[in-house]
Amino acid sequence: MAMAIALVLVSCRDDDLDTIKGEYTTNTCVRTVLLADQMDVKVTNKLLASVPSAFDEGSTGAALVKRLQLTISEISPNARLVLLKGSDFGASSSAISPEDMRTIARIYAGGGYVGLVRPTNEQLGTFGIALMASLLEIEQTTLESTFQLTDEQAAKEARRSRAVERLNARIKNIQSVSTRSDNEDGNDVDNKDINPGDLSAEILILGPTEYFMQEPVTDEEAERTPYISGELADAAAEWLNEVEEKLLTTSRQAVQGTVRADAPTAINQLIDASETFTISGHINYRDDENKTWTEYGIVNHKFLSWGVHDMNSNKDYYYIQQNVLLKLWSLYHNYSWSAGTTSEWMKATGYGDYDRWYGAYLSQFETSMALAGNGNITLEDALPYTDNNTSTSSISVGTSSSTSVGITGGINSQGVFNAGMSLGWTTGTSFTMTSATTAKDLAVIKNTSGNSVYWTYKAGLLPKAYVETGGNVLVRKYYYKHTTPADILINDCNIKNEGCWSVSDPKDNYKLIMRARPQTAALLFSYKNSSGDDMPSKTEYTDGTSSTLEHTLLVPNRATQMWSMNVTINKWADGPVTGAKAQLESTLAEKYPDAFRQRFSAADVTPTSINTITAYINYSRSVFQSFYEDLQAYAAELGILQFTINWKCNDTSLSPKEGFCVTVTNFNGTVSLPLLTADYEAQNEETLTGKLAGRYKITIADGATVTLRDAEIKGEKNSSTNYRWAGITCLGDATIILEGTNTISGMHGSYPGIFVPKGSTLTIQGDGTLNVSCGIDDYGGTITPYGNASGIGSSRYEPAGNIVIAGGTINATGGDWSAGIGSCYDKECAGITITGGNVTALGGSKVDREGDGPGIGSGSGTSCGDILISGGTIVSQGSSYSSAIGSAWQGSCGKITITSGVASLTATKGTKSPNSIGAGYEGTCGTITIGGNTSSGITTSPYTYKP
């Protein structure tokens, strides 16, 4: 036990008197009553909080919201905290939609918090059912994604998962300490009458492994004020700060076996606390007018519980740590004293025989813990033993060493992944608990009875003073000296108790039963005559709010399974390589020791349970996915194109339905599009080949030259906003070399097949073929796209740069109001240059549809730069109001120059366009020069030019 001193307070009088003098003067003592919220504590971490409901001003919920830094009104999956009202959950319906509950459950399952303000037992039950249903759905989906299970099997495993078990136990535990009612209509829960209408908590916050409960304040106990609400919200904010700070300071990159400083060594090597729960309660005290007051939210009971199972002896071990924080300074500071001229307690009038109370302080604290349940339960030991003078004590239970495998980790400075997952069991591990006790201001006595252990902390007696009276006979009369109590009795007092129980042949759950009762004292002086004689002193005691807790502990894993991991080579680059498989497995074990283990034991509730191994497999998958490129590199170095990491159990019925497959998509500079599973950025001198299997975004790095070899990147008929990108997006200047036959279209109707950004230049060359078009909208066909972007050029939302075609066979088709090569509706492009190749360009989708757009040039209502055609064979066709080469309806283009270097050129205008080369209907165009001859527009259609 360690006593922490937060402040050193000075009393309003100097009490260091050797005697009590007989001269008195009148002074005034006034209790300070605060009404406004003091905002003493704020949530320091900028966690995003979803607060969908408005809280009444002055309520606990409103006070907590004021302490949060980032709040939004919608329930967002990006939130770390969701704060709800108990009244959001009725007896049979909820103001929170099922979809929002699923979002809340995902936040909770992902390590976030769910807060509930002032729920009744009935509302807590409705909330618990709604959250449980969503959590079961998440757990079942996770299990089904990993193992081949029937719905019945998956549902059974989900019900006994750790997350579901924890939530179920939490709801029961909260109800066990909620407001009791003697109402005959109340529901009997664990032999206690609980009225559904009773408040179960003032504030309740559920976290991943920790939760906080603020005992409710009922209207019968005190008039609610913003100050009281603020005090209650302070306790919740302090808890959030403590948990968040722990998350920040606890290393996520700890090597397995690293000992955390705040709990015993052997226990932490096995498993983090199964559950940590904090109950914030109240304390009572008396004031100078002999009135009893309640101070809210200043007694925090924090319990940490560990449950592990010894497989050799078939015993459960439960280790419980109780930490009590009594924030007593607020009691002492509820008084303001006016100073007198002498340095002792003075006479105050108007209070009968008694002249003044001393500020309240801790006089005694009683607490007990016991374990209850079926079987042979033994209290192994408990701390502290007896007195709390400076000493160190320890508890040891059992022998042997621990066995565990890892689940949390990170990368060290050498690039090696290290972690430590504790699956929660032991093979004869030695339990060691150590307490260092340092303070002497509270004496403690420990007693045990059966499975129960009791501690009584008691402050020492106040020192005595005396006066001498009598004539010839010396009479010495003793009185208690009115001294300031020890600092820990009037400031923050920390008390820590620990206990360890064992259960032989355990069955089902076990309960921790805890009781606690703080006591405060106030010292009263009186006098009856001015001579100083007959000066009795009196200490008045007031019991604080008693707390009784019956907490259901989580069932530890009681069965082991033997598992292995290995690698299967699916595809070699140039045939099998001797020793490559073993080398790859060795590399994985070295780099990711807690994600890849060739042999290990896992534990679960039963021999056939799969919750623990599912968590471990999915954890390993997440590690492998995070370092996917590294895994590809390791494989490529060994001549491996594809391999799979497999998990196998000695019980073959537990084997996962699929392993983790790693495919080397880029081998010696060749990227296999069918093997991609995510977006990809092509680098210089890489080759893209094959058919892209998903709607991934393919980009080309700025300045890169990339080859397309029989590549197929096609969008589907879809107007979804999920795929708003081109088939290929250049990130800057780019060169594409064509080999074989390539087909490229936009992933969305408003995006082109190939996009080059404004200010950059795309060059296309080579001997292959490119069939390119914009994406397909829902109203379109399957042969020719009906989007509203160009084939090569701009998107509906972004202007394009320069386009240069120097070779290859190009078949480019534009969407509605857009060019085959050039700009689309509403977004311009820069210059267009064709120096070679066989180019066929169609504008405005199908020519028989009034889509409007040139084969080469500007889209409707927008512009393009100069057009230069100096080589190649060109066939261009406009649609509706558009020319073949030039502008669309109300579009504009720069100069058009066609030199004698072309092999041939054929231009066919749209049915309503005035020109085949030049301006479209109501459009404009710069000077047109063909073979050295200048014209304002070519009206002939089709028009053919052969030098």
ZASE-772255 format. One record per residue (C-alpha): x, y, z. Coordinates in steps of 0.5 Angstrom, whole numbers, padded with zeros to 4 digits, always signed. Layout:
// ZASE-772255
XYZ ...
This chain:
// ZASE-772255
+0000+0000+0000 +0003+0007-0002 +0000+0013+0001 +0000+0019-0004 +0000+0026-0002 -0003+0031-0007 -0003+0037-0003 +0000+0040+0004 -0006+0044+0007 -0005+0049+0013 -0011+0049+0018 -0014+0056+0019 -0011+0056+0026 -0004+0054+0029 -0006+0048+0033 +0001+0047+0035 +0000+0048+0042 +0003+0045+0048 -0003+0047+0052 -0010+0049+0051 -0010+0056+0054 -0016+0059+0058 -0017+0065+0054 -0022+0065+0048 -0024+0070+0043 -0030+0069+0038 -0029+0067+0031 -0033+0065+0025 -0033+0059+0021 -0037+0059+0015 -0038+0053+0010 -0037+0055+0003 -0043+0052-0001 -0041+0052-0009 -0047+0052-0014 -0044+0053-0021 -0040+0048-0025 -0032+0049-0023 -0030+0045-0029 -0024+0042-0025 -0022+0037-0030 -0022+0036-0038 -0021+0031-0042 -0014+0032-0045 -0014+0027-0050 -0017+0030-0057 -0021+0024-0058 -0027+0025-0062 -0034+0024-0059 -0041+0023-0062 -0046+0026-0058 -0053+0025-0062 -0057+0027-0056 -0058+0034-0053 -0057+0034-0045 -0060+0039-0041 -0056+0044-0038 -0053+0043-0031 -0054+0036-0032 -0048+0031-0031 -0049+0029-0039 -0048+0036-0041 -0042+0037-0036 -0039+0031-0039 -0040+0034-0046 -0037+0041-0044 -0030+0037-0042 -0029+0034-0049 -0025+0037-0054 -0028+0034-0060 -0035+0033-0061 -0040+0031-0067 -0047+0030-0067 -0048+0024-0072 -0045+0017-0070 -0039+0016-0074 -0035+0010-0075 -0029+0015-0074 -0031+0017-0067 -0027+0014-0060 -0033+0015-0056 -0040+0015-0056 -0044+0019-0051 -0052+0017-0050 -0057+0018-0046 -0061+0013-0042 -0067+0015-0044 -0065+0014-0051 -0067+0006-0049 -0074+0005-0048 -0077-0002-0045 -0078-0004-0052 -0075+0001-0057 -0069+0005-0058 -0068+0012-0061 -0062+0009-0064 -0063+0006-0070 -0060-0002-0071 -0055+0001-0076 -0052+0006-0071 -0052+0001-0066 -0048-0003-0071 -0043+0003-0072 -0043+0003-0064 -0041-0004-0063 -0036-0003-0068 -0033+0003-0064 -0033-0001-0058 -0030-0008-0061 -0025-0004-0064 -0022-0001-0057 -0027+0005-0057 -0032+0007-0051 -0039+0007-0050 -0042+0012-0045 -0049+0012-0042 -0052+0018-0038 -0057+0016-0032 -0060+0010-0035 -0065+0006-0031 -0064-0001-0030 -0070-0002-0035 -0066+0002-0040 -0059-0001-0038 -0062-0008-0040 -0065-0005-0047 -0058-0002-0048 -0055-0008-0047 -0059-0012-0051 -0058-0008-0057 -0051-0007-0056 -0050-0015-0055 -0054-0016-0061 -0049-0012-0065 -0043-0015-0062 -0045-0022-0063 -0046-0020-0071 -0039-0018-0071 -0036-0024-0067 -0040-0029-0071 -0038-0025-0078 -0031-0025-0076 -0031-0033-0074 -0034-0034-0081 -0029-0031-0084 -0024-0035-0081 -0027-0042-0080 -0032-0046-0084 -0038-0046-0080 -0045-0047-0080 -0049-0041-0077 -0051-0045-0071 -0043-0047-0070 -0041-0039-0071 -0047-0037-0066 -0045-0041-0061 -0038-0039-0061 -0040-0032-0062 -0044-0033-0055 -0038-0035-0051 -0033-0030-0054 -0029-0026-0050 -0032-0019-0052 -0039-0022-0051 -0037-0025-0044 -0034-0019-0042 -0040-0015-0044 -0045-0020-0041 -0042-0020-0034 -0041-0012-0034 -0049-0011-0035 -0050-0016-0029 -0045-0013-0025 -0047-0006-0026 -0054-0008-0024 -0051-0011-0018 -0049-0005-0015 -0055+0000-0018 -0060+0003-0014 -0064-0002-0010 -0071-0002-0008 -0076-0005-0003 -0081-0004-0008 -0085-0011-0008 -0086-0010-0016 -0078-0010-0017 -0075-0016-0020 -0071-0021-0017 -0063-0020-0019 -0059-0025-0015 -0063-0025-0009 -0064-0017-0009 -0070-0013-0011 -0068-0008-0017 -0074-0004-0019 -0073-0003-0027 -0075+0005-0026 -0069+0006-0021 -0062+0009-0024 -0057+0004-0025 -0051+0009-0026 -0050+0017-0026 -0045+0016-0032 -0043+0009-0035 -0037+0008-0040 -0035+0002-0043 -0028+0001-0045 -0025-0005-0049 -0022-0008-0042 -0024-0003-0037 -0030+0001-0035 -0033+0006-0031 -0039+0007-0027 -0041+0013-0023 -0046+0011-0017 -0053+0015-0018 -0055+0021-0015 -0062+0021-0013 -0067+0026-0012 -0068+0024-0005 -0061+0024-0003 -0059+0032-0005 -0062+0037-0009 -0058+0037-0016 -0054+0043-0018 -0049+0044-0023 -0044+0044-0018 -0046+0037-0016 -0046+0035-0024 -0039+0038-0025 -0036+0034-0019 -0039+0027-0022 -0037+0029-0029 -0030+0031-0027 -0029+0023-0024 -0031+0021-0031 -0026+0026-0034 -0021+0023-0030 -0022+0016-0031 -0022+0018-0039 -0015+0021-0038 -0012+0016-0034 -0014+0010-0039 -0012+0014-0045 -0006+0016-0042 -0004+0009-0040 -0006+0007-0048 -0001+0012-0050 +0005+0010-0045 +0004+0003-0045 +0009+0001-0051 +0005-0003-0056 +0012-0005-0059 +0014-0009-0052 +0018-0015-0053 +0014-0021-0050 +0015-0022-0043 +0017-0014-0042 +0014-0013-0035 +0010-0007-0034 +0011-0003-0028 +0004-0002-0025 +0003-0010-0024 +0006-0016-0021 +0011-0019-0026 +0009-0026-0027 +0002-0024-0028 +0004-0019-0033 +0008-0024-0037 +0002-0028-0037 -0004-0024-0039 -0006-0016-0038 -0012-0015-0033 -0018-0019-0035 -0022-0013-0033 -0021-0007-0030 -0027-0003-0027 -0028+0003-0023 -0034+0005-0019 -0034+0012-0017 -0038+0013-0010 -0040+0018-0005 -0038+0020+0002 -0041+0023+0008 -0039+0028+0013 -0041+0033+0018 -0041+0041+0018 -0040+0046+0024 -0047+0046+0025 -0048+0038+0026 -0051+0037+0019 -0049+0031+0015 -0047+0033+0008 -0046+0028+0002 -0040+0030-0003 -0041+0026-0009 -0036+0022-0014 -0030+0023-0009 -0029+0015-0007 -0026+0011-0013 -0026+0004-0012 -0021+0001-0018 -0021-0006-0019 -0016-0010-0023 -0018-0018-0024 -0013-0023-0027 -0016-0030-0028 -0011-0036-0031 -0012-0043-0031 -0006-0048-0029 -0007-0054-0034 -0003-0059-0030 -0007-0058-0023 -0013-0056-0026 -0014-0050-0022 -0016-0043-0023 -0012-0038-0020 -0016-0031-0019 -0012-0025-0017 -0015-0018-0015 -0012-0012-0014 -0017-0006-0010 -0014+0001-0011 -0018+0006-0007 -0018+0013-0008 -0021+0018-0003 -0021+0025-0005 -0021+0028+0002 -0019+0035+0001 -0025+0037-0002 -0028+0036+0005 -0023+0040+0009 -0024+0045+0004 -0031+0046+0005 -0030+0051+0011 -0027+0058+0011 -0024+0060+0018 -0023+0068+0020 -0017+0068+0024 -0017+0071+0031 -0011+0074+0034 -0009+0068+0038 -0006+0062+0036 -0011+0057+0038 -0018+0055+0037 -0023+0060+0040 -0030+0061+0042 -0035+0061+0038 -0042+0064+0040 -0049+0061+0038 -0048+0054+0039 -0050+0052+0046 -0044+0048+0050 -0040+0047+0044 -0036+0052+0040 -0033+0049+0034 -0032+0043+0029 -0026+0041+0026 -0026+0040+0018 -0028+0033+0017 -0022+0028+0016 -0022+0020+0015 -0022+0017+0021 -0023+0009+0019 -0024+0005+0013 -0026-0002+0013 -0026-0006+0007 -0027-0014+0005 -0026-0018-0001 -0028-0026-0002 -0029-0030-0008 -0036-0034-0009 -0038-0040-0013 -0038-0047-0014 -0032-0052-0012 -0026-0052-0007 -0024-0044-0006 -0018-0043-0002 -0016-0036+0000 -0008-0037-0002 -0006-0030+0001 -0007-0023+0001 -0004-0016+0003 -0002-0012+0006 -0001-0017+0012 -0003-0012+0018 +0001-0005+0020 +0003-0001+0014 +0009+0002+0017 +0015+0002+0012 +0016-0005+0009 +0015-0010+0003 +0011-0016+0003 +0010-0021-0003 +0006-0027-0004 +0008-0033-0008 +0004-0039-0010 +0006-0045-0014 +0012-0046-0018 +0015-0047-0025 +0015-0042-0031 +0010-0039-0035 +0008-0040-0042 +0005-0035-0047 +0005-0033-0054 +0004-0026-0057 -0001-0021-0060 +0001-0014-0059 +0007-0011-0062 +0011-0007-0067 +0017-0005-0071 +0024-0004-0067 +0030+0000-0069 +0033-0006-0073 +0026-0007-0077 +0024-0013-0073 +0017-0014-0071 +0017-0016-0064 +0010-0017-0059 +0007-0021-0054 +0001-0024-0054 -0002-0027-0048 -0007-0032-0049 -0009-0033-0041 -0007-0040-0038 -0001-0042-0035 +0003-0049-0034 +0005-0048-0027 +0007-0041-0027 +0009-0038-0020 +0005-0032-0018 +0008-0027-0015 +0005-0020-0011 +0009-0015-0008 +0006-0009-0004 +0011-0004-0001 +0008+0000+0005 +0011+0007+0006 +0006+0011+0011 +0005+0011+0018 -0001+0015+0019 -0007+0010+0018 -0006+0003+0022 -0008-0003+0018 -0011-0010+0021 -0012-0016+0017 -0017-0021+0019 -0019-0028+0015 -0025-0032+0015 -0025-0038+0010 -0025-0035+0003 -0026-0028+0006 -0021-0023+0008 -0022-0016+0012 -0018-0010+0013 -0019-0004+0018 -0015+0002+0017 -0016+0007+0023 -0013+0013+0024 -0009+0014+0031 -0012+0018+0037 -0011+0025+0037 -0005+0027+0042 -0007+0030+0049 -0006+0036+0052 -0007+0038+0060 -0008+0044+0065 -0006+0044+0072 -0011+0046+0077 -0012+0046+0084 -0009+0049+0090 -0004+0045+0095 -0006+0039+0091 -0004+0038+0084 -0009+0036+0079 -0008+0035+0072 -0013+0035+0067 -0012+0032+0060 -0016+0034+0054 -0015+0032+0046 -0010+0037+0043 -0014+0040+0037 -0008+0039+0032 -0008+0038+0024 -0009+0031+0022 -0004+0028+0018 -0004+0030+0011 -0006+0023+0008 -0013+0024+0012 -0015+0031+0009 -0012+0030+0002 -0012+0024-0003 -0011+0018+0001 -0009+0012-0003 -0011+0005-0001 -0009-0002-0004 -0011-0009-0002 -0009-0015-0006 -0012-0022-0006 -0011-0029-0009 -0015-0035-0009 -0015-0042-0012 -0021-0046-0014 -0020-0054-0015 -0023-0057-0021 -0027-0050-0023 -0034-0050-0026 -0037-0044-0029 -0036-0037-0027 -0034-0034-0020 -0036-0028-0017 -0032-0023-0013 -0036-0020-0007 -0033-0013-0004 -0035-0009+0001 -0033-0002+0004 -0035+0003+0009 -0031+0010+0010 -0032+0014+0016 -0030+0021+0017 -0029+0025+0024 -0030+0032+0026 -0027+0034+0033 -0031+0038+0037 -0029+0043+0043 -0033+0046+0048 -0032+0050+0055 -0037+0052+0060 -0033+0057+0064 -0028+0062+0062 -0023+0060+0067 -0021+0054+0063 -0024+0049+0067 -0029+0043+0065 -0026+0043+0058 -0029+0037+0055 -0027+0035+0047 -0031+0030+0043 -0030+0027+0036 -0036+0026+0032 -0036+0020+0027 -0040+0020+0020 -0040+0013+0016 -0039+0015+0009 -0044+0011+0003 -0043+0004+0004 -0041+0000-0002 -0043-0007-0004 -0040-0010-0010 -0041-0017-0013 -0037-0017-0019 -0038-0023-0024 -0030-0025-0026 -0029-0027-0033 -0028-0035-0034 -0020-0036-0036 -0019-0041-0042 -0018-0048-0039 -0016-0052-0045 -0010-0052-0049 -0010-0053-0057 -0003-0055-0061 -0002-0051-0067 +0003-0050-0072 +0004-0045-0078 +0008-0047-0085 +0009-0044-0092 +0006-0047-0098 +0009-0045-0105 +0004-0044-0110 +0008-0041-0116 +0015-0041-0117 +0018-0036-0122 +0023-0041-0126 +0022-0047-0122 +0023-0050-0115 +0029-0047-0111 +0032-0052-0106 +0032-0049-0099 +0027-0043-0101 +0021-0046-0097 +0025-0047-0091 +0029-0040-0092 +0022-0036-0092 +0019-0040-0086 +0026-0038-0082 +0025-0031-0085 +0018-0030-0083 +0020-0033-0076 +0025-0028-0075 +0022-0022-0077 +0015-0023-0074 +0016-0028-0068 +0009-0027-0065 +0005-0027-0072 +0009-0033-0075 +0010-0039-0070 +0012-0046-0073 +0009-0049-0066 +0005-0046-0061 +0000-0047-0056 -0007-0044-0055 -0012-0044-0050 -0019-0043-0050 -0025-0045-0046 -0026-0052-0049 -0022-0056-0053 -0026-0054-0059 -0027-0047-0058 -0024-0042-0063 -0025-0035-0061 -0017-0035-0058 -0014-0038-0065 -0019-0033-0069 -0016-0027-0065 -0009-0030-0066 -0010-0031-0074 -0014-0025-0075 -0008-0021-0071 -0003-0025-0075 -0006-0023-0082 -0006-0016-0080 +0001-0016-0079 +0002-0020-0085 -0002-0015-0089 +0001-0009-0086 +0008-0011-0089 +0005-0014-0095 +0011-0011-0099 +0016-0014-0095 +0013-0021-0096 +0013-0020-0103 +0021-0018-0103 +0023-0024-0099 +0019-0028-0104 +0022-0025-0110 +0029-0026-0107 +0028-0033-0107 +0025-0034-0114 +0018-0035-0111 +0012-0032-0114 +0006-0034-0110 +0006-0037-0103 +0001-0038-0097 +0002-0038-0090 -0003-0044-0087 -0005-0045-0079 -0006-0052-0077 -0009-0055-0071 -0007-0063-0068 -0015-0063-0068 -0016-0063-0076 -0023-0060-0075 -0021-0054-0072 -0017-0052-0079 -0018-0045-0082 -0022-0045-0088 -0016-0041-0092 -0009-0039-0091 -0006-0032-0092 -0004-0032-0099 +0002-0027-0102 +0003-0026-0109 +0009-0023-0112 +0005-0018-0117 +0012-0015-0119 +0017-0020-0121 +0023-0017-0125 +0019-0011-0127 +0013-0014-0129 +0007-0013-0125 +0001-0018-0126 -0006-0014-0126 -0010-0020-0124 -0006-0021-0118 -0007-0014-0115 -0011-0014-0109 -0010-0006-0108 -0009+0000-0111 -0002+0000-0115 +0003+0006-0117 +0007+0004-0123 +0014+0006-0123 +0019+0007-0128 +0021+0002-0133 +0015-0003-0130 +0011-0007-0135 +0003-0008-0133 +0000-0014-0136 -0006-0018-0135 -0013-0017-0133 -0015-0013-0127 -0019-0017-0123 -0022-0011-0118 -0024-0004-0118 -0017-0002-0116 -0014+0005-0118 -0008+0004-0122 -0003+0010-0123 +0003+0012-0126 +0009+0016-0122 +0011+0022-0125 +0016+0022-0130 +0016+0014-0131 +0016+0010-0137 +0011+0004-0137 +0009-0001-0142 +0002-0004-0143 +0003-0011-0145 -0004-0014-0146 -0007-0011-0140 -0014-0010-0139 -0017-0005-0134 -0024-0004-0135 -0030-0001-0131 -0037-0004-0131 -0043-0001-0132 -0044+0003-0125 -0046+0010-0123 -0043+0009-0116 -0039+0014-0113 -0034+0009-0110 -0030+0009-0116 -0029+0016-0118 -0022+0015-0122 -0020+0014-0129 -0017+0007-0132 -0010+0010-0131 -0009+0016-0128 -0002+0019-0129 +0001+0023-0123 +0005+0028-0128 +0009+0027-0134 +0008+0020-0137 +0010+0015-0143 +0006+0009-0144 +0009+0004-0149 +0004-0001-0152 +0005-0008-0153 +0000-0013-0155 -0007-0011-0155 -0009-0007-0149 -0016-0005-0147 -0017+0001-0142 -0024+0005-0139 -0025+0009-0134 -0028+0006-0127 -0033+0011-0127 -0038+0015-0133 -0035+0021-0131 -0027+0019-0132 -0023+0018-0138 -0020+0011-0140 -0013+0015-0139 -0012+0022-0135 -0006+0026-0135 -0006+0032-0130 -0006+0040-0132 +0001+0042-0133 +0003+0035-0135 +0005+0031-0142 +0002+0024-0143 +0006+0021-0149 +0004+0014-0152 +0008+0010-0157 +0010+0003-0159 +0007-0002-0164 +0001-0005-0160 -0006-0003-0160 -0010+0001-0155 -0017+0001-0154 -0019+0007-0149 -0026+0010-0147 -0029+0013-0141 -0033+0009-0136 -0040+0007-0137 -0046+0010-0133 -0052+0006-0131 -0056+0008-0137 -0051+0006-0142 -0049+0000-0147 -0044-0005-0146 -0040-0004-0153 -0039+0004-0153 -0039+0007-0147 -0044+0013-0145 -0041+0017-0139 -0039+0024-0140 -0031+0024-0140 -0026+0023-0146 -0023+0017-0148 -0016+0020-0147 -0016+0027-0143 -0020+0030-0138 -0025+0028-0133 -0032+0031-0131 -0028+0034-0125 -0021+0035-0127 -0018+0039-0133 -0012+0035-0137 -0005+0037-0140 -0002+0035-0146 -0003+0029-0150 +0002+0026-0155 +0001+0020-0159 +0007+0018-0163 +0005+0010-0165 +0001+0004-0164 -0006+0003-0166 -0011+0007-0162 -0018+0007-0162 -0021+0012-0157 -0028+0013-0156 -0031+0019-0152 -0037+0020-0148 -0043+0024-0148 -0041+0032-0150 -0034+0029-0150 -0028+0028-0155 -0025+0021-0156 -0018+0025-0155 -0018+0031-0152 -0023+0035-0147 -0030+0033-0144 -0036+0036-0142 -0034+0043-0138 -0027+0041-0137 -0021+0043-0142 -0015+0040-0144 -0008+0043-0147 -0005+0041-0153 -0006+0035-0158 -0001+0032-0162 -0001+0026-0166 +0006+0024-0170 +0005+0017-0172 +0001+0011-0171 -0006+0009-0173 -0011+0013-0170 -0019+0012-0170 -0023+0017-0165 -0030+0017-0164 -0033+0023-0160 -0040+0024-0156 -0041+0016-0155 -0045+0013-0161 -0046+0017-0167 -0053+0016-0168 -0054+0019-0161 -0054+0026-0159 -0049+0026-0155 -0044+0031-0158 -0037+0031-0158 -0031+0031-0163 -0027+0025-0165 -0021+0030-0163 -0021+0036-0160 -0026+0040-0155 -0032+0037-0151 -0038+0041-0151 -0038+0048-0147 -0031+0047-0146 -0024+0048-0150 -0018+0045-0152 -0011+0048-0154 -0008+0047-0161 -0008+0041-0165 -0002+0038-0169 -0003+0032-0173 +0004+0031-0177 +0004+0023-0178 +0000+0017-0178 -0006+0015-0181 -0012+0018-0178 -0020+0017-0178 -0024+0022-0174 -0031+0022-0173 -0036+0027-0169 -0042+0026-0166 -0049+0031-0167 -0047+0038-0167 -0039+0037-0167 -0034+0037-0172 -0029+0031-0173 -0023+0035-0171 -0024+0041-0167 -0030+0043-0163 -0036+0041-0160 -0043+0045-0159 -0041+0052-0156 -0034+0049-0155 -0027+0052-0157 -0020+0050-0160 -0014+0053-0162 -0010+0053-0168 -0011+0046-0172 -0005+0044-0176 -0005+0038-0181 +0002+0037-0185 +0004+0033-0191 +0007+0028-0186 +0001+0024-0185 -0001+0018-0189 -0008+0019-0189 -0013+0023-0185 -0021+0022-0186 -0026+0027-0182 -0033+0026-0181 -0037+0031-0178 -0043+0030-0174 -0050+0031-0177 -0052+0038-0174 -0045+0040-0175 -0043+0046-0180 -0035+0043-0181 -0032+0036-0181 -0025+0040-0179 -0026+0047-0175 -0032+0049-0171 -0038+0045-0169 -0045+0048-0168 -0044+0055-0164 -0037+0053-0163 -0030+0057-0165 -0024+0055-0167 -0017+0058-0169 -0014+0058-0176 -0014+0051-0180 -0008+0050-0184 -0008+0043-0188 -0002+0041-0192 +0000+0049-0192 -0007+0051-0194 -0011+0056-0189 -0018+0055-0188 -0023+0058-0183 -0027+0051-0183 -0028+0044-0188 -0035+0043-0189 -0034+0037-0193 -0036+0031-0190 -0033+0026-0190 -0027+0029-0192 -0020+0026-0194 -0013+0028-0194 -0008+0024-0197 -0001+0028-0198 
